[in-house]
Amino acid sequence: MHKFILLAIGFVLLMTTASVGLDGGQDFDFVEGSSGTTPLSFQLNSEYVGQHPRLFFTWDEVPLLQEKMYDTHAAIWDRIYMEAEDQLAQPFPTQPPDDATFNFFRDEGTRLLSLAFACVLDESDRYCDPTVERLMTHASWPVWDQNDERGLGHAHMLLGNALAYDWVHVWLDDDERATIQESLRRQGQKLYEASTNAHRVWWHASYFQNHFTSLNSALGLAGMVLAGDVPARLCDITPAAANVNMRQGPGTNFEIADLLPFGETATAVLLVESRENDDNWWLLDNDLYVAARVVNLVDENCSPSAAPEVWAEQAAEQFAISQEFLNGIGDGSWHESIPYQDYMLSMSLPFLFNLRRLSGEDLFPHTYLQNYPDWRLYNLLNNGDFILSYGDFGKDWQTGFAPFAIVRFAANEYDDPIAAWTAERLAATATSGEKSSFAVFEFFYYDPTLQPEPPVDKPLSYVSEDLEAVIWRTGWDDDALVFGLKAGPLGGRFGFDTFVSEQAPWSPPCRETGCQLNIDHDHSDAGTFYLFRNNEWLVPEFVQWGQVDTPFHNTLLIDGESQYRPPPNHFHFFSEDFAGSDAFLRQVVDGTQFNYAVADLTGSYKQIDDLQEIARHVVFVRPDYFVMLDTIRADEPHYYQWLIHFEDSVAIEESWFRGQSAGGQLIGVDVAAAADNDMWTEDAALPRAVIAKPFDMTDARLATLLYPTTQDEWASRPVMTTQEDTGESILLRVTQNDGRFDDIIINYGQPEAPVQIGAYTTDADLAIVRHDQSGNIDSVYRSYNGCVLEAQSPTATSETCNAGLFEVTT
């Protein structure tokens, strides 16, 4: 059996020319295994053999579930009940519409979950009869996806119908069971062929794309539902007119190994698409292949399929790859966007949960999942949004796939009371919708005995090492100020580095094996930032699927160009397309009174050959304001534009942009040396402001002050001036309305020796010297990599230290 599985998985080939074969065709490398993983076997534990339901619960466990539905799980049951009632109130399509998209099929499959689960818990014809009706209707549909594409629509139909069949098994008569089993066998085999790439699909080795685990999860769940109930189906074939060549692979480029004489039969186990052309080939039970066009099926209605246990094994092998990748990411983040991450995990957990439950095989990415609640906690905003609003998604996606269910799972799995608190906060902001059927899974993940604890002692600074992003908060209360900065490479750090270096678990060369670092949902947004306070966005981005280009983000344009992306016609196969294109966090310093981050964005503009460096420095002087310094070095003149978006409106007042949000909230952006720059506003999907440097500049520096305030306090805002810029260091002064001022020194040139600038001498990357209204030094903050800070006036101070963070109040 494992040999058959490995051969099927080996069809990931995108062939390359080697030598001339027997028929004048091409020979190609043949790859066993999509990523070198060890084959996994699936076997039901004995207590589940022949039993339905078996996924998530057995019939003996139903009374306990019924107790929970009106007690500890009442709130979750209410969402399931309302979703089931909503389905009963809507007309049920007896056939897919002619213009049905994958969303139609996705919703049809998902909606079965709430109806079937309500049937089990309520045990009434009100829910059971329509569940059976829908199962039988779906079984009559020949295709379960738009154009029979074997994508997300197919996966949701297979997942929903398989689980519903398992759960309402007792309400089905023998004929209904046989009909639904045959439908699941036929549709499950289609997805199995896609997963093994016997049927060519783009996602079969797209390990960093949400389709990969979502579709394999549906395949694995269907395999576990039908395991032991449905045997493998083999089909006899016979030559149509003459002896037929049996080859070592699916194409005339493979060597002839034997002949199938005219009049004799052979047993076919799988239909495989050729990589040469559009021909199909039968894989025989002797591991050889014959062209489908030169043979006939003995029974023309026969369609072969693997045993459902093999589907589950195939899914498990793919999840073993995913486990390695996700644990490599480690910090719980995901490059496509948070909603796509929620979708991927919501689809994945049911398979992993039941694989461990039914067979004892644990493929959970525990490192990743254990860190996921912190990722969601620090991103959490009190209106249900998240501060790092990067990548593709729509506002209506944010709670559609019940991310709180994922956090509940992690809270339960890892005994994490703060995760339980995070889940409660996420659930409180949830919106209803057709995808609320996923609350069924939450019913099994939730542990009511785990008491939520607020994150009162958690640090207010967070770094995502894989996304290379920072989040800085002033607290956990509803009026907290929250800042986010994103700087990492396309695909995230682990995916990017392992792909570029062609390390395992990739199966290089990907142009031949079909593996790809799919970044279609990533945006060209390195260096973008966000700001939120008191239920309102101060610095947002336009949230919409497909807004990939740099002008939609709060970052920099050079010569009007978006940041680099690999050529679209290379389909993410070529590691060299990505090499050298990564942005990264060069430095992060988190003190109690300030935060400092440096994002090196140079690689994001890889297409600009003469660009030497572009870096974004951000200083947060808690809790009042942010200073942003962008430094650019190039060999040739360029045109630099600095972009920022606002929630409601923006206007120019002298050297300031005045950004308006609801509730009287404002964000002011003061431009240092405004007279040396062009400033304007633009009408866009969100109001946009632009600062531009002259066309003829090679090196450039742009300093801005970001000051969150209110309409009532606008008149008392501070001002920022450039005191000195040496070409290696800059001294900025932020002066408050009452006369207090802060001197901020940024050694952006990373000098090796102490630099004298203004009244100061320092070798620190960053130094902040706070002065009272009389000009006396009040506090000194200094970042890493420096040991010297001397100030001669207006009052003297001299500090030397071991390199590291230094904060003192005099």
VEXLUMVEX-826464 format. One line per 10 residues: number of its first residue (from 1); their letters; for each residue y, z, x of C-alpha. Coordinates in steps of 0.05 Angstrom, whole numbers. Layout:
NUM) A) Y,Z,X  ...
//
This chain:
1) MHKFILLAIG) 0,0,0  49,17,55  38,-50,89  58,-84,24  120,-41,19  141,-56,90  132,-130,81  175,-128,19  229,-89,54  226,-138,111
11) FVLLMTTASV) 257,-193,68  326,-170,88  329,-229,136  389,-274,142  351,-320,188  374,-347,256  347,-408,290  293,-399,343  241,-453,354  208,-512,318
21) GLDGGQDFDF) 150,-494,273  89,-534,249  127,-570,194  190,-585,235  226,-527,204  256,-465,236  222,-402,259  260,-337,250  256,-265,272  218,-224,222
31) VEGSSGTTPL) 242,-152,214  197,-97,187  235,-43,152  309,-44,133  329,11,182  268,33,220  253,89,170  184,119,164  150,97,99  148,152,47
41) SFQLNSEYVG) 93,162,-5  105,188,-74  54,228,-112  66,271,-174  49,344,-167  -13,357,-209  23,396,-264  64,334,-282  8,282,-284  1,253,-354
51) QHPRLFFTWD) 57,296,-381  120,275,-417  174,296,-413  172,309,-339  241,291,-311  287,352,-311  242,391,-358  175,394,-392  160,406,-465  142,478,-449
61) EVPLLQEKMY) 213,489,-422  248,462,-484  253,530,-520  291,559,-460  338,499,-461  350,510,-535  369,583,-521  419,560,-468  452,508,-513  482,562,-557
71) DTHAAIWDRI) 492,615,-503  507,605,-429  510,528,-434  548,523,-500  609,489,-470  566,436,-436  525,427,-500  589,417,-540  607,357,-496  537,328,-503
81) YMEAEDQLAQ) 538,339,-579  606,307,-587  584,247,-546  520,240,-588  560,244,-652  609,192,-626  551,145,-613  525,153,-684  594,136,-711  597,70,-674
91) PFPTQPPDDA) 560,6,-693  500,-7,-649  493,-78,-622  427,-110,-637  440,-163,-583  487,-165,-524  548,-207,-539  551,-275,-506  607,-253,-461  576,-186,-443
101) TFNFFRDEGT) 599,-159,-376  563,-108,-333  606,-55,-365  574,-69,-433  504,-58,-404  527,2,-363  554,37,-425  494,19,-467  447,51,-418  489,112,-405
111) RLLSLAFACV) 500,127,-479  425,137,-489  427,201,-448  466,243,-497  428,217,-558  359,229,-527  377,298,-501  406,317,-569  341,294,-600  302,341,-555
121) LDESDRYCDP) 346,402,-566  362,392,-640  293,364,-657  322,326,-716  314,255,-742  390,250,-739  386,239,-664  313,220,-653  310,160,-700  371,125,-670
131) TVERLMTHAS) 345,140,-600  279,106,-616  316,48,-650  359,37,-589  299,40,-542  262,-12,-582  324,-56,-588  337,-54,-514  264,-70,-501  275,-136,-538
141) WPVWDQNDER) 332,-158,-493  309,-205,-438  365,-186,-390  398,-119,-376  458,-142,-336  513,-194,-335  479,-260,-318  416,-220,-301  450,-200,-235  409,-137,-222
151) GLGHAHMLLG) 471,-95,-208  503,-34,-239  492,-56,-311  418,-63,-297  415,4,-262  447,42,-320  403,8,-371  341,25,-331  363,97,-319  383,110,-391
161) NALAYDWVHV) 322,77,-422  273,109,-373  299,179,-384  304,170,-459  232,144,-461  209,204,-421  247,255,-464  230,228,-534  159,209,-515  130,253,-570
171) WLDDDERATI) 171,217,-624  142,148,-605  79,119,-634  29,81,-591  58,13,-605  129,36,-590  106,67,-525  71,4,-504  132,-39,-520  180,6,-483
181) QESLRRQGQK) 133,13,-424  128,-62,-418  203,-69,-420  212,-15,-367  158,-47,-324  191,-115,-328  262,-90,-316  242,-39,-263  205,-93,-224  269,-135,-224
191) LYEASTNAHR) 307,-78,-191  250,-65,-143  252,-138,-121  327,-131,-110  321,-66,-71  270,-97,-24  311,-161,-22  253,-203,-46  306,-224,-97  369,-235,-56
201) VWWHASYFQN) 426,-187,-71  484,-166,-29  475,-91,-37  404,-81,-11  429,-58,58  501,-41,41  490,32,60  564,52,55  575,22,-14  565,60,-78
211) HFTSLNSALG) 516,8,-106  464,24,-53  445,94,-76  465,84,-149  417,27,-159  361,57,-118  368,121,-158  356,84,-223  296,49,-193  266,114,-168
221) LAGMVLAGDV) 277,150,-234  241,94,-272  185,98,-221  176,173,-232  177,165,-308  122,112,-309  81,139,-250  9,145,-271  22,111,-338  31,38,-317
231) PARLCDITPA) -14,6,-264  7,-49,-216  1,-118,-247  -26,-176,-206  -27,-249,-225  -77,-304,-206  -48,-370,-181  -83,-436,-166  -60,-500,-131  -27,-549,-178
241) AANVNMRQGP) -52,-614,-148  -80,-606,-77  -97,-557,-22  -38,-510,-9  -14,-480,57  -14,-405,62  40,-383,111  58,-320,149  126,-315,115  166,-341,55
251) GTNFEIADLL) 187,-410,80  163,-473,114  192,-445,179  134,-396,183  68,-416,213  9,-438,170  -44,-385,172  -96,-412,123  -107,-459,65  -117,-446,-9
261) PFGETATAVL) -165,-501,-31  -152,-539,-96  -192,-509,-153  -193,-439,-123  -150,-379,-141  -112,-326,-103  -79,-261,-125  -2,-257,-125  33,-191,-120  107,-209,-114
271) LVESRENDDN) 154,-268,-123  200,-276,-63  262,-319,-54  263,-363,7  317,-355,59  315,-430,74  334,-457,6  327,-440,-67  251,-443,-67  209,-384,-89
281) WWLLDNDLYV) 146,-361,-54  88,-319,-78  67,-260,-34  -9,-256,-39  -53,-195,-33  -75,-219,36  -2,-214,60  6,-290,63  54,-334,24  49,-398,-17
291) AARVVNLVDE) 106,-439,-46  113,-426,-120  128,-500,-134  59,-523,-112  17,-473,-151  9,-453,-223  -2,-385,-255  -71,-382,-286  -38,-342,-342  31,-372,-350
301) NCSPSAAPEV) 56,-308,-383  36,-264,-326  90,-230,-284  67,-187,-226  95,-119,-213  84,-63,-163  59,4,-188  117,50,-209  97,98,-154  116,42,-105
311) WAEQAAEQFA) 185,37,-138  194,112,-126  171,104,-54  220,47,-42  277,88,-71  258,148,-29  258,105,34  328,81,18  352,151,4  324,173,72
321) ISQEFLNGIG) 373,123,102  429,149,57  413,221,76  422,204,150  489,170,137  517,223,91  498,280,137  529,239,193  594,238,153  584,313,143
331) DGSWHESIPY) 650,336,114  637,314,42  688,258,41  677,184,23  716,123,45  717,82,-20  756,133,-62  741,199,-94  723,169,-162  674,120,-128
341) QDYMLSMSLP) 646,180,-91  638,218,-156  602,158,-186  556,150,-126  537,223,-125  530,229,-201  481,171,-200  444,197,-138  432,270,-155  385,258,-215
351) FLFNLRRLSG) 336,221,-170  340,271,-113  334,329,-162  272,301,-194  241,276,-130  240,347,-103  219,375,-171  161,327,-183  135,315,-112  165,368,-66
361) EDLFPHTYLQ) 201,315,-24  271,340,-6  319,283,13  384,318,-6  439,308,46  449,383,51  503,383,105  544,334,65  534,367,-3  548,436,24
371) NYPDWRLYNL) 616,413,47  632,371,-14  661,429,-55  713,444,-2  732,370,-1  744,372,-76  777,441,-73  831,421,-23  844,356,-60  849,391,-127
381) LNNGDFILSY) 916,386,-164  931,425,-227  937,362,-270  866,338,-253  890,288,-200  873,293,-126  923,292,-69  887,239,-28  892,184,-80  867,129,-34
391) GDFGKDWQTG) 821,70,-46  802,34,-110  803,71,-176  839,77,-242  870,139,-273  818,138,-329  761,143,-278  779,211,-251  731,254,-292  690,200,-326
401) FAPFAIVRFA) 627,215,-286  634,290,-289  650,308,-216  647,381,-236  572,372,-247  565,353,-174  605,414,-153  563,457,-200  500,431,-166  528,449,-98
411) ANEYDDPIAA) 550,517,-122  480,532,-148  443,501,-90  483,537,-36  503,600,-74  577,585,-67  622,624,-115  685,587,-94  650,521,-110  635,551,-179
421) WTAERLAATA) 709,565,-187  726,494,-165  678,466,-217  711,507,-271  779,480,-252  754,409,-251  720,418,-318  784,445,-348  820,380,-333  763,334,-356
431) TSGEKSSFAV) 776,278,-404  725,254,-456  697,184,-455  633,144,-459  611,169,-391  611,241,-414  536,230,-426  531,252,-353  542,323,-379  468,321,-393
441) FEFFYYDPTL) 456,327,-318  506,383,-312  463,423,-362  410,428,-308  456,439,-248  496,497,-277  478,568,-258  515,617,-305  494,677,-262  538,653,-204
451) QPEPPVDKPL) 606,685,-216  666,641,-196  713,668,-143  782,638,-131  797,613,-60  849,667,-46  827,676,27  816,603,43  861,572,96  918,530,68
461) SYVSEDLEAV) 905,474,117  846,426,116  822,368,160  773,315,140  742,293,205  709,231,176  766,205,134  813,231,188  860,261,138  898,327,131
471) IWRTGWDDDA) 916,367,70  969,422,74  981,469,16  1029,527,4  980,562,-42  928,556,-97  975,569,-156  998,516,-204  1066,508,-172  1040,500,-101
481) LVFGLKAGPL) 1066,445,-57  1010,399,-32  1015,346,22  963,295,44  961,246,103  906,194,113  896,161,180  823,142,190  787,75,200  760,28,147
491) GGRFGFDTFV) 692,55,126  705,126,152  694,151,223  618,157,223  606,91,189  656,55,232  632,83,298  558,73,286  569,3,258  613,-20,316
501) SEQAPWSPPC) 565,9,367  505,-18,328  470,50,327  416,75,281  408,80,223  439,10,221  390,-46,234  428,-93,280  445,-148,285  470,-142,214
511) RETGCQLNID) 486,-216,209  411,-226,210  385,-165,173  439,-163,119  465,-94,133  540,-89,123  597,-40,129  625,-57,60  699,-38,56  717,-78,-7
521) HDHSDAGTFY) 742,-14,-41  780,11,21  854,-2,24  898,-22,82  933,45,81  927,79,149  983,129,157  997,135,82  1019,203,55  1026,239,-12
531) LFRNNEWLVP) 1066,298,-39  1056,338,-103  1087,401,-132  1087,440,-197  1047,391,-238  1087,330,-215  1078,276,-163  1137,273,-114  1108,219,-69  1051,181,-103
541) EFVQWGQVDT) 1019,114,-94  1006,62,-148  935,78,-172  897,15,-192  834,-21,-173  848,-77,-124  916,-55,-98  891,-63,-26  951,-90,12  995,-45,54
551) PFHNTLLIDG) 1059,-54,12  1027,-12,-43  1023,47,4  1069,97,39  1062,70,109  1091,16,154  1097,-60,152  1105,-100,216  1135,-169,207  1119,-163,133
561) ESQYRPPPNH) 1044,-163,147  992,-117,117  946,-79,163  886,-114,193  823,-129,154  761,-166,178  756,-239,155  731,-239,83  683,-297,95  645,-254,146
571) FHFFSEDFAG) 622,-207,90  626,-144,133  566,-165,176  599,-171,244  611,-108,284  660,-144,330  706,-156,271  716,-81,265  720,-63,338  788,-37,359
581) SDAFLRQVVD) 815,-36,289  811,38,276  868,87,264  854,160,280  883,229,282  906,240,353  924,312,343  925,366,289  956,435,298  954,486,242
591) GTQFNYAVAD) 996,549,250  1017,601,200  1090,577,200  1081,503,213  1032,445,215  1034,385,260  993,321,258  996,257,298  963,194,270  953,137,318
601) LTGSYKQIDD) 957,74,275  956,22,331  887,-6,315  906,-17,242  953,-73,266  900,-105,311  924,-174,293  990,-162,329  969,-176,401  1030,-147,437
611) LQEIARHVVF) 1033,-81,399  1022,-25,448  1028,36,404  1047,58,334  1042,131,317  1063,175,259  1082,247,274  1088,295,216  1115,366,221  1112,415,162
621) VRPDYFVMLD) 1159,473,171  1130,520,119  1145,523,62  1209,483,61  1208,413,89  1173,358,128  1198,318,187  1166,250,199  1175,211,264  1146,141,271
631) TIRADEPHYY) 1145,113,341  1131,40,358  1123,5,425  1112,-70,432  1122,-124,484  1156,-172,436  1210,-161,382  1185,-145,312  1212,-127,244  1192,-57,222
641) QWLIHFEDSV) 1193,-31,151  1180,40,128  1155,46,56  1154,103,6  1141,106,-70  1167,153,-123  1143,175,-191  1200,160,-239  1261,132,-204  1297,128,-137
651) AIEESWFRGQ) 1371,121,-118  1409,119,-52  1460,174,-39  1493,165,29  1437,174,80  1388,199,27  1337,170,-20  1336,213,-83  1268,209,-116  1263,234,-187
661) SAGGQLIGVD) 1201,263,-221  1191,296,-288  1209,368,-301  1271,366,-258  1229,357,-194  1261,317,-137  1242,293,-68  1298,278,-20  1287,232,40  1342,237,92
671) VAAAADNDMW) 1343,181,143  1366,202,213  1416,153,242  1419,117,176  1475,72,199  1427,40,249  1378,20,195  1376,-20,131  1360,19,68  1345,-7,-2
681) TEDAALPRAV) 1304,6,-65  1257,-40,-102  1230,-45,-172  1154,-44,-167  1095,-14,-204  1124,51,-177  1196,55,-153  1196,38,-79  1245,52,-23  1247,15,43
691) IAKPFDMTDA) 1278,31,111  1280,-28,158  1295,-33,232  1331,-94,259  1292,-158,272  1301,-159,347  1270,-92,366  1211,-81,412  1209,-5,415  1232,34,354
701) RLATLLYPTT) 1235,105,328  1248,125,257  1259,198,237  1260,221,165  1267,289,131  1226,299,67  1255,355,25  1221,376,-40  1273,407,-87  1297,408,-158
711) QDEWASRPVM) 1354,376,-195  1391,443,-197  1384,453,-122  1398,382,-99  1469,397,-78  1447,451,-29  1398,407,9  1397,408,86  1415,350,132  1379,323,193
721) TTQEDTGESI) 1412,294,255  1386,265,319  1413,307,376  1381,267,432  1327,215,444  1306,205,516  1254,151,506  1199,203,515  1224,260,473  1268,269,412
731) LLRVTQNDGR) 1309,329,391  1322,333,316  1365,386,282  1355,406,209  1414,446,185  1410,486,121  1468,493,71  1480,565,93  1487,548,167  1417,564,192
741) FDDIIINYGQ) 1387,508,233  1321,488,265  1315,448,329  1252,406,330  1230,375,395  1174,322,394  1149,297,461  1123,232,431  1115,200,499  1066,254,521
751) PEAPVQIGAY) 1101,268,587  1060,302,641  1117,347,666  1168,389,627  1224,348,596  1296,370,592  1328,351,525  1390,381,497  1392,455,515  1316,457,523
761) TTDADLAIVR) 1263,446,575  1192,440,550  1125,406,562  1098,423,492  1079,366,446  1120,400,392  1170,457,394  1208,487,336  1265,535,351  1295,568,289
771) HDQSGNIDSV) 1366,596,291  1401,643,245  1470,632,216  1502,658,279  1464,609,323  1418,661,352  1345,643,362  1304,673,306  1235,643,317  1198,598,366
781) YRSYNGCVLE) 1138,556,349  1103,513,400  1041,469,394  983,457,442  985,424,510  1049,458,532  1064,522,569  1139,518,580  1197,526,532  1265,546,559
791) AQSPTATSET) 1330,547,520  1397,558,554  1442,561,493  1467,584,445  1421,642,465  1373,642,522  1297,646,517  1242,631,566  1169,629,547  1109,610,589
801) CNAGLFEVTT) 1038,614,566  968,589,570  963,522,535  953,532,461  987,549,396  1046,596,403  1086,628,347  1135,686,355  1192,715,316  1245,748,359
//
